[in-house]
Amino acid sequence: MEKDKLIKLGFVAHPHGLKGEAELRLLNTNYEESVLQDGLSVWIFPTSSKSKVKEFGEKWVIEKIRFGNKVICQFEGMKDRTHLESFIPFEIYLEREAFPEPEDDEVYLVDLIDMDVVNEEGVVVGKLESFSDNGMQYLFEVRLNQGEKIVLPYVDSFFPEVDLKNKKITMIMPEYTE
């Protein structure tokens, strides 16, 4: 599976205990809405040359997952702490199809990537290349038609409308002063 076709859920940088359990650091800290559950298959990818996870990723099954102050996960086939440590550090990904469909007023940001970005008159000015999270808000990275990339917060004052049906995002260009 290609990594760019998957959705990143979090990463593992530390083991938990001696039995091969992993401490998951999830990007979405609203654990009540997590799609992760016992028996779910996830993809893992290395984040360092120290990890023995194959560069093109490996599919693992969650044997047991517990949510509390920390998210603790046991993967099927993970023998013990030493075995897990040989894989650390790694990121955890999931296929988009494994997520429930969003409500009418919600959207998965990953579904917006490669959508046309239009100005208020409906003229295509670029494409949404990617997004990131600075801890306070999401940031949209837009590649303009001229090749320039701009990064703007995903807020109504810059992105007042997302049209999923027509696959376009309306953007209000910021005014620059020098």
Buried (B, 14 or more C-beta within 10 A) or exposed (E): EEEEEBBBBBBBBBBBEEEBBBBBBBEEEEEEEBEBEEEEEBBBBBBEEEBEBEEEBBEBEBBEBBBEEEBBBBBEEBEEBEBBBEBBBBBBBBEEEEEEEEEEEEEEBBBBBEBBBBEEEEEEBBBBBBBEEEEEEBBBBBBBEEEEEBEBEBEEEBBEEBEEEEEBBBBBBEEEEE
